Amino acid sequence: MLKRDLTVGDEKQILISQTLPMLWGLIAVMSVTIVDTYYLGLLGTHALAAMGFVFPVVMFMNSLSFGIGVGASSVIARAIGSKQEDWVRNYSTQALVLALIVSLLFAMVGLLTVDPLFRLLGAPDDLLPYIHQYMDTWYWGCFLIVVPMVGNACLRAAGNTKIPSYTMTAIAVINLIIAPVLIFGLFGLPRLELQGAAIASIIAYFSAMVVTLYVLYVKLHFITLKALTSQIGQSWKDILHLAVPASGTNLISPISIAITTRLIATYGSEAVAGYSVASRIEMFGLMLVMALASTLAPFAGQNWGAQKIERLRRALRLSFVFVWGWGLAMAVLFWLAAVPLTQLFTQHEAAVQASVTYLHIVPITYGLLSTIMIVSSMANGIGQALPALVMTVSRLLVIYLPLAWLLAQQWGLNGIYIATAAANALVGFGAWYWSTHACNKREAAISVPA
């Protein structure tokens, strides 16, 4: 089934059937990061610390592509819900064009600014050669990463999470095979270290791009030559109306991480390495929530477009109950297993301590952080990107960064991590309230006679 109507059927079963393939795909893609972290950790603390500085820049690019994907997914899902097939094709085609243009511009700027950018992030001069090894290659191939990400968003809007899952699994398998060969120079190949990790990722994502474009063009006919020149202005306007604030929402996160990395860098490269490891462990702990949030966006879009608000309300209730329980389970797991999990990636005592401290403090608020993720996805799905932006700005810029700076003066790294937890908790409650209010308002508007 290449397309699925999400406006009919049992909400719980739909969420489960859509989330599980998405979860598997996310596990696969995030394993790329984990695999690279493990292998690069074998190269030493300098390589691992370099990736800690690289991480927010890579996230910045991912945030731009995510924003375009959010805009495309929302307008496509609502077009499907309201049976506007021509607009489905226009939006899908132009979203991929936008993704290509944005990624190429980003790469051009990035290649010209490696040294000043990473010095601004706090990277010491002895790490810059390691950073160049990765970024000088990664920038050239970043468009191969962005295009399949946006293409998968188009597929999810059609209620298809299986094909994105398959392509993401292919990325993981190819990277798992190629990365150690290129990093360590196996089978007679040159030892490329961080550059090898970048090349392996690019090759893996290239395979995903080929599959995604094939499905969209040949199987679903979401991409057409006619749509390349049809309704360009309106398509870009509708996509960017959501993509710009959605990108802004997601750009705040890597910017915040970059500033946090600079704060943590004052405690040494080992502290940055530990924070980098903890961030990757956290990503795995929240993968199921990410998968559910990704599923909820097209579900919300199709049902909002079809004016089936009670279905959306029930789906939100189910989602909240689940993520609150999951957040509690992850908090307990990370409290008990923080040390052995961290030691999978580094044995350096200072780095281990920095990671363990994070995993003992921040996961306490995973349930409320998950609430923010669910509600932000729902807001983007229904075409209201501003609330998601407000939630992110409030959490990271208004609450977290000032509080992190203040508490760091008193408690060092612990203060930075406590600020993270406090921001998650405060905004999480606000996100839950907004979602309830939005559904009530939409339902009341529908019930008023025209």
FIRO-857373 format. One record per residue (C-alpha): residue in one letter; x, y, z. Coordinates in Angstrom, 2 decimals, decimal comma, always signed. Example, Ala and Ser with C-alpha at 12.3 -4.5 7.8 and 13.67 -1.06 7.14 Angstrom:
REM residues 2
R   r         u         v         w
R   A    +12,30     -4,50     +7,80
R   S    +13,67     -1,06     +7,14
This chain:
REM residues 450
R   r         u         v         w
R   M     +0,00     +0,00     +0,00
R   L     +1,78     +3,16     -1,21
R   K     -0,84     +5,58     +0,10
R   R     -3,10     +5,32     +3,14
R   D     -6,18     +7,25     +4,22
R   L     -5,56     +8,23     +7,85
R   T     -9,03     +9,70     +8,35
R   V    -10,69     +6,31     +8,85
R   G    -10,02     +3,34    +11,11
R   D     -9,06     +2,83    +14,75
R   E     -6,72     +5,61    +15,91
R   K     -4,62     +3,39    +18,16
R   Q     -4,05     +0,78    +15,47
R   I     -3,15     +3,43    +12,91
R   L     -0,63     +5,06    +15,23
R   I     +0,96     +1,71    +16,05
R   S     +1,09     +0,50    +12,45
R   Q     +2,56     +3,82    +11,26
R   T     +4,97     +4,31    +14,17
R   L     +6,66     +0,90    +14,22
R   P     +8,14     +1,13    +10,70
R   M     +9,13     +4,71    +11,44
R   L    +10,81     +3,59    +14,66
R   W    +12,81     +0,96    +12,85
R   G    +13,88     +3,54    +10,28
R   L    +14,95     +6,00    +12,98
R   I    +16,91     +3,30    +14,79
R   A    +18,66     +2,57    +11,53
R   V    +19,51     +6,20    +10,77
R   M    +20,58     +7,04    +14,30
R   S    +22,73     +3,96    +14,35
R   V    +24,81     +5,77    +11,72
R   T    +25,66     +8,37    +14,37
R   I    +26,23     +5,74    +17,05
R   V    +28,41     +3,61    +14,78
R   D    +30,48     +6,64    +13,78
R   T    +30,79     +7,72    +17,43
R   Y    +31,98     +4,25    +18,42
R   Y    +34,54     +3,97    +15,64
R   L    +35,81     +7,53    +16,06
R   G    +36,05     +6,97    +19,80
R   L    +38,62     +4,29    +18,99
R   L    +40,69     +7,00    +17,31
R   G    +40,93     +8,95    +20,59
R   T    +39,36    +11,80    +22,53
R   H    +40,38    +14,44    +19,95
R   A    +38,39    +12,77    +17,18
R   L    +35,39    +12,35    +19,48
R   A    +35,60    +15,97    +20,66
R   A    +35,83    +17,15    +17,04
R   M    +32,57    +15,35    +16,29
R   G    +31,06    +17,11    +19,31
R   F    +31,73    +20,42    +17,57
R   V    +30,59    +19,09    +14,19
R   F    +27,28    +17,82    +15,58
R   P    +25,45    +21,21    +15,86
R   V    +26,49    +22,19    +12,33
R   V    +25,18    +18,92    +10,89
R   M    +22,02    +19,42    +12,92
R   F    +21,71    +22,91    +11,43
R   M    +21,56    +21,42     +7,94
R   N    +19,17    +18,73     +9,09
R   S    +16,95    +21,42    +10,60
R   L    +16,72    +23,27     +7,30
R   S    +15,73    +20,09     +5,48
R   F    +13,38    +19,14     +8,31
R   G    +11,64    +22,50     +7,97
R   I    +11,09    +21,99     +4,25
R   G     +9,89    +18,46     +4,97
R   V     +7,46    +19,72     +7,60
R   G     +6,06    +22,33     +5,22
R   A     +5,74    +19,79     +2,42
R   S     +4,26    +17,06     +4,62
R   S     +1,64    +19,40     +6,07
R   V     +0,38    +20,82     +2,78
R   I     +0,50    +17,40     +1,08
R   A     -1,39    +15,68     +3,92
R   R     -4,09    +18,34     +3,94
R   A     -4,32    +18,22     +0,14
R   I     -4,78    +14,45     +0,37
R   G     -7,43    +14,89     +3,07
R   S     -9,34    +17,35     +0,89
R   K     -8,84    +15,24     -2,31
R   Q     -6,71    +17,77     -4,25
R   E     -4,45    +15,44     -6,25
R   D     -2,90    +18,08     -8,53
R   W     -1,67    +20,03     -5,52
R   V     -0,19    +16,87     -4,03
R   R     +2,05    +16,59     -7,09
R   N     +2,88    +20,30     -7,18
R   Y     +3,85    +20,39     -3,51
R   S     +5,94    +17,20     -3,67
R   T     +7,90    +18,28     -6,73
R   Q     +8,60    +21,81     -5,57
R   A     +9,58    +20,66     -2,07
R   L    +12,41    +18,60     -3,57
R   V    +13,51    +21,53     -5,74
R   L    +13,62    +23,73     -2,64
R   A    +15,60    +21,12     -0,73
R   L    +18,22    +20,92     -3,46
R   I    +18,63    +24,70     -3,71
R   V    +18,89    +25,21     +0,05
R   S    +21,43    +22,42     +0,55
R   L    +23,69    +23,67     -2,24
R   L    +23,66    +27,21     -0,87
R   F    +24,41    +25,90     +2,61
R   A    +27,35    +23,87     +1,32
R   M    +28,85    +26,86     -0,52
R   V    +28,73    +29,05     +2,59
R   G    +29,96    +26,23     +4,82
R   L    +33,06    +25,46     +2,75
R   L    +34,13    +29,11     +2,95
R   T    +33,66    +29,45     +6,72
R   V    +34,99    +26,29     +8,40
R   D    +37,74    +27,89    +10,50
R   P    +35,89    +31,03    +11,70
R   L    +32,69    +29,11    +12,37
R   F    +34,25    +26,41    +14,52
R   R    +36,47    +28,89    +16,34
R   L    +33,28    +30,77    +17,14
R   L    +31,87    +27,53    +18,56
R   G    +34,88    +27,30    +20,86
R   A    +36,93    +24,67    +19,05
R   P    +40,64    +24,93    +19,95
R   D    +43,16    +25,14    +17,13
R   D    +44,44    +21,61    +17,74
R   L    +40,97    +20,23    +16,84
R   L    +40,57    +22,18    +13,58
R   P    +42,51    +19,64    +11,45
R   Y    +40,14    +16,89    +12,69
R   I    +37,11    +19,07    +11,96
R   H    +38,40    +19,83     +8,45
R   Q    +38,80    +16,10     +7,78
R   Y    +35,06    +15,62     +8,25
R   M    +33,46    +18,89     +7,11
R   D    +35,51    +19,47     +3,95
R   T    +34,03    +16,25     +2,58
R   W    +30,61    +16,36     +4,22
R   Y    +29,72    +19,76     +2,75
R   W    +30,24    +18,47     -0,80
R   G    +27,70    +15,70     -0,30
R   C    +25,17    +17,25     +2,07
R   F    +22,59    +17,65     -0,72
R   L    +22,54    +13,84     -0,96
R   I    +21,40    +13,81     +2,67
R   V    +18,79    +16,55     +2,39
R   V    +16,88    +15,39     -0,69
R   P    +15,93    +11,93     +0,65
R   M    +14,93    +13,47     +4,00
R   V    +12,41    +15,74     +2,27
R   G    +11,32    +12,93     -0,05
R   N    +10,57    +10,72     +2,95
R   A     +8,47    +13,52     +4,44
R   C     +6,37    +13,48     +1,26
R   L     +5,89     +9,72     +1,62
R   R     +4,87    +10,03     +5,28
R   A     +2,28    +12,65     +4,32
R   A     +0,67     +9,94     +2,16
R   G     +0,47     +7,66     +5,21
R   N     +3,41     +5,52     +4,09
R   T     +6,07     +4,95     +6,75
R   K     +7,31     +1,59     +5,44
R   I     +9,27     +2,84     +2,43
R   P    +11,02     +5,57     +4,47
R   S    +11,84     +2,84     +6,97
R   Y    +13,35     +0,64     +4,25
R   T    +15,48     +3,47     +2,87
R   M    +16,70     +4,46     +6,33
R   T    +17,60     +0,83     +7,04
R   A    +19,60     +0,75     +3,82
R   I    +21,48     +3,85     +4,98
R   A    +22,42     +2,14     +8,25
R   V    +23,52     -1,14     +6,68
R   I    +25,64     +0,52     +3,99
R   N    +27,25     +2,86     +6,53
R   L    +27,90     -0,03     +8,94
R   I    +29,78     -1,89     +6,22
R   I    +31,66     +1,00     +4,64
R   A    +32,52     +3,20     +7,66
R   P    +35,12     +0,97     +9,35
R   V    +36,71     +0,17     +5,99
R   L    +37,26     +3,85     +5,20
R   I    +37,97     +5,07     +8,73
R   F    +40,64     +2,47     +9,52
R   G    +41,84     +1,71     +5,99
R   L    +40,88     -1,96     +5,81
R   F    +41,47     -4,26     +2,83
R   G    +44,40     -2,21     +1,59
R   L    +42,46     +1,07     +1,30
R   P    +43,97     +4,29     +2,75
R   R    +43,19     +5,12     +6,40
R   L    +40,91     +8,18     +6,13
R   E    +39,71     +8,49     +9,76
R   L    +37,12    +11,32    +10,07
R   Q    +37,06    +11,89     +6,32
R   G    +36,22     +8,22     +5,90
R   A    +33,23     +8,60     +8,22
R   A    +31,95    +11,50     +6,12
R   I    +32,40     +9,61     +2,84
R   A    +30,62     +6,54     +4,23
R   S    +27,61     +8,65     +5,26
R   I    +27,41    +10,32     +1,87
R   I    +27,52     +7,00     +0,00
R   A    +24,82     +5,58     +2,26
R   Y    +22,50     +8,55     +1,80
R   F    +23,02     +8,52     -1,97
R   S    +21,45     +5,05     -2,09
R   A    +18,47     +6,33     -0,11
R   M    +18,02     +9,27     -2,46
R   V    +17,86     +6,99     -5,50
R   V    +15,19     +4,75     -3,92
R   T    +13,10     +7,66     -2,62
R   L    +13,05     +9,51     -5,93
R   Y    +12,17     +6,29     -7,76
R   V     +9,13     +5,66     -5,55
R   L     +7,91     +9,26     -5,70
R   Y     +8,34     +9,52     -9,47
R   V     +7,56     +6,05    -10,82
R   K     +5,26     +4,44     -8,24
R   L     +3,29     +7,29     -6,68
R   H     +3,58     +9,90     -9,45
R   F     +4,08    +12,53     -6,75
R   I     +6,86    +14,02     -8,89
R   T     +6,00    +15,02    -12,44
R   L     +7,67    +17,07    -15,14
R   K     +4,53    +19,20    -15,42
R   A     +4,72    +20,06    -11,70
R   L     +8,23    +21,45    -12,22
R   T     +6,70    +24,43    -14,00
R   S     +3,13    +24,44    -12,65
R   Q     +2,00    +26,74     -9,83
R   I     +5,60    +27,33     -8,72
R   G     +4,89    +30,59     -6,92
R   Q     +1,89    +29,30     -4,98
R   S     +3,55    +25,99     -4,16
R   W     +6,67    +27,70     -2,79
R   K     +4,52    +30,18     -0,87
R   D     +2,43    +27,45     +0,77
R   I     +5,44    +25,28     +1,61
R   L     +7,59    +28,16     +2,87
R   H     +4,71    +29,53     +4,94
R   L     +5,27    +26,49     +7,14
R   A     +8,87    +25,65     +6,28
R   V    +10,32    +28,99     +7,40
R   P     +8,93    +28,94    +10,96
R   A     +9,45    +25,16    +11,15
R   S    +13,07    +25,59    +10,08
R   G    +13,39    +28,42    +12,58
R   T    +11,99    +26,13    +15,25
R   N    +14,52    +23,44    +14,46
R   L    +17,41    +25,82    +13,85
R   I    +17,07    +27,10    +17,39
R   S    +17,96    +23,65    +18,69
R   P    +21,38    +23,34    +16,98
R   I    +22,10    +26,98    +17,78
R   S    +21,31    +26,23    +21,41
R   I    +23,48    +23,10    +21,25
R   A    +26,27    +25,16    +19,71
R   I    +26,09    +27,69    +22,54
R   T    +25,89    +24,87    +25,07
R   T    +28,92    +23,24    +23,46
R   R    +30,80    +26,51    +23,85
R   L    +29,78    +26,71    +27,52
R   I    +30,85    +23,12    +28,11
R   A    +34,10    +23,68    +26,18
R   T    +35,26    +25,91    +29,04
R   Y    +35,47    +22,71    +31,10
R   G    +37,77    +21,03    +28,56
R   S    +37,58    +18,85    +25,43
R   E    +36,81    +15,81    +27,60
R   A    +33,63    +17,48    +28,84
R   V    +32,58    +18,17    +25,23
R   A    +33,27    +14,53    +24,36
R   G    +31,13    +13,39    +27,31
R   Y    +28,28    +15,72    +26,34
R   S    +28,52    +14,44    +22,76
R   V    +28,19    +10,84    +23,95
R   A    +25,26    +11,66    +26,26
R   S    +23,45    +13,46    +23,42
R   R    +23,69    +10,40    +21,22
R   I    +22,50     +8,08    +23,98
R   E    +19,59    +10,47    +24,55
R   M    +18,69    +10,32    +20,87
R   F    +18,30     +6,57    +21,14
R   G    +16,22     +6,88    +24,30
R   L    +13,78     +9,23    +22,58
R   M    +13,61     +7,46    +19,20
R   L    +10,22     +5,91    +19,83
R   V     +8,83     +9,33    +20,73
R   M    +10,38    +10,81    +17,57
R   A     +8,78     +8,06    +15,51
R   L     +5,37     +8,67    +17,09
R   A     +5,71    +12,42    +16,57
R   S     +6,61    +11,90    +12,90
R   T     +3,55     +9,68    +12,51
R   L     +1,26    +12,15    +14,24
R   A     +2,03    +15,03    +11,85
R   P     +0,44    +13,49     +8,70
R   F     -2,33    +11,96    +10,85
R   A     -3,13    +15,43    +12,19
R   G     -2,87    +17,00     +8,74
R   Q     -5,22    +14,56     +7,02
R   N     -7,82    +14,65     +9,80
R   W     -7,61    +18,42    +10,18
R   G     -8,16    +18,75     +6,43
R   A    -11,10    +16,33     +6,64
R   Q    -12,48    +18,20     +9,70
R   K    -12,33    +15,10    +11,92
R   I    -11,15    +16,80    +15,08
R   E    -12,40    +14,22    +17,57
R   R    -10,18    +11,61    +15,92
R   L     -7,21    +13,91    +16,37
R   R     -8,15    +14,54    +20,00
R   R     -8,27    +10,81    +20,73
R   A     -4,92    +10,28    +19,02
R   L     -3,36    +13,01    +21,14
R   R     -4,68    +11,47    +24,36
R   L     -3,22     +8,09    +23,43
R   S     +0,09     +9,72    +22,53
R   F     +0,37    +11,65    +25,78
R   V     -0,30     +8,63    +27,96
R   F     +2,31     +6,63    +26,09
R   V     +5,11     +9,23    +26,07
R   W     +4,69    +10,00    +29,78
R   G     +5,15     +6,32    +30,61
R   W     +8,03     +5,97    +28,17
R   G     +9,78     +9,02    +29,58
R   L     +9,62     +7,55    +33,08
R   A    +11,02     +4,22    +31,86
R   M    +13,96     +5,93    +30,10
R   A    +14,74     +8,04    +33,17
R   V    +15,02     +4,88    +35,31
R   L    +17,09     +3,06    +32,68
R   F    +19,59     +5,88    +32,23
R   W    +19,92     +6,40    +35,97
R   L    +20,84     +2,76    +36,47
R   A    +22,92     +2,19    +33,31
R   A    +24,55     +5,58    +32,61
R   V    +28,09     +4,38    +33,29
R   P    +28,14     +1,19    +31,17
R   L    +26,29     +2,94    +28,32
R   T    +28,81     +5,78    +28,28
R   Q    +31,77     +3,41    +28,50
R   L    +30,68     +1,83    +25,24
R   F    +31,98     +4,99    +23,56
R   T    +34,76     +6,33    +25,76
R   Q    +36,87     +5,21    +28,71
R   H    +38,23     +8,66    +29,53
R   E    +37,30     +9,38    +33,14
R   A    +36,39    +13,06    +32,70
R   A    +34,32    +12,35    +29,58
R   V    +32,49     +9,50    +31,31
R   Q    +31,68    +11,71    +34,30
R   A    +30,31    +14,51    +32,10
R   S    +28,05    +12,06    +30,25
R   V    +26,84    +10,27    +33,39
R   T    +25,96    +13,56    +35,08
R   Y    +23,80    +14,53    +32,10
R   L    +22,04    +11,15    +32,06
R   H    +21,28    +11,39    +35,79
R   I    +19,64    +14,84    +35,55
R   V    +17,97    +15,57    +32,19
R   P    +16,00    +12,30    +31,61
R   I    +13,80    +13,05    +34,63
R   T    +11,91    +15,44    +32,32
R   Y    +11,76    +13,23    +29,22
R   G     +7,98    +12,84    +29,58
R   L     +7,45    +16,59    +29,32
R   L    +10,08    +16,96    +26,60
R   S     +8,18    +14,27    +24,68
R   T     +4,97    +16,26    +25,15
R   I     +6,64    +19,22    +23,43
R   M     +7,73    +16,98    +20,55
R   I     +4,24    +15,51    +20,11
R   V     +2,47    +18,87    +20,22
R   S     +5,01    +20,57    +17,93
R   S     +4,52    +17,82    +15,37
R   M     +0,75    +18,10    +15,63
R   A     +0,94    +21,90    +15,21
R   N     +3,11    +21,58    +12,10
R   G     +0,81    +18,90    +10,72
R   I     -2,26    +21,13    +10,92
R   G     -0,43    +24,03     +9,29
R   Q     +0,19    +26,10    +12,42
R   A     +3,97    +26,35    +12,66
R   L     +4,00    +29,43    +14,90
R   P     +3,04    +27,61    +18,15
R   A     +5,87    +25,12    +17,60
R   L     +8,25    +28,04    +17,09
R   V     +7,01    +29,74    +20,26
R   M     +7,49    +26,53    +22,27
R   T    +11,04    +26,11    +21,01
R   V    +11,99    +29,75    +21,53
R   S    +10,53    +29,66    +25,04
R   R    +12,29    +26,43    +25,96
R   L    +15,73    +27,10    +24,53
R   L    +16,20    +30,87    +24,32
R   V    +13,91    +32,36    +26,97
R   I    +14,34    +29,75    +29,71
R   Y    +17,26    +27,41    +29,03
R   L    +20,16    +29,60    +27,87
R   P    +19,84    +32,35    +30,51
R   L    +19,28    +29,76    +33,22
R   A    +22,19    +27,62    +32,00
R   W    +24,56    +30,58    +32,10
R   L    +23,34    +31,57    +35,57
R   L    +23,43    +28,10    +37,12
R   A    +26,78    +27,27    +35,52
R   Q    +28,32    +30,04    +37,62
R   Q    +27,21    +28,23    +40,75
R   W    +27,26    +24,52    +39,86
R   G    +29,31    +24,17    +36,68
R   L    +28,22    +21,37    +34,35
R   N    +25,50    +20,31    +36,78
R   G    +23,95    +23,77    +36,47
R   I    +23,82    +23,55    +32,68
R   Y    +22,07    +20,19    +32,86
R   I    +19,62    +21,36    +35,55
R   A    +18,68    +24,28    +33,29
R   T    +17,91    +21,81    +30,49
R   A    +15,57    +19,83    +32,72
R   A    +13,81    +22,96    +34,03
R   A    +13,15    +24,26    +30,50
R   N    +11,73    +20,89    +29,42
R   A     +9,33    +20,82    +32,36
R   L     +7,99    +24,37    +32,10
R   V     +7,35    +24,34    +28,35
R   G     +6,01    +20,77    +28,42
R   F     +3,05    +21,82    +30,54
R   G     +2,37    +24,76    +28,23
R   A     +2,46    +22,53    +25,15
R   W     -0,14    +20,18    +26,60
R   Y     -2,46    +23,12    +27,37
R   W     -2,13    +24,59    +23,86
R   S     -2,98    +21,31    +22,11
R   T     -6,21    +20,99    +24,10
R   H     -7,17    +24,60    +23,37
R   A     -6,41    +24,27    +19,62
R   C     -8,66    +21,23    +19,19
R   N    -11,50    +22,87    +21,12
R   K    -11,23    +26,04    +19,02
R   R    -11,22    +24,15    +15,71
R   E    -14,17    +21,99    +16,75
R   A    -16,17    +25,07    +17,74
R   A    -15,40    +26,75    +14,41
R   I    -16,57    +23,69    +12,44
R   S    -19,82    +23,47    +14,40
R   V    -20,78    +27,08    +13,59
R   P    -23,11    +27,16    +10,52
R   A    -21,61    +28,78     +7,44
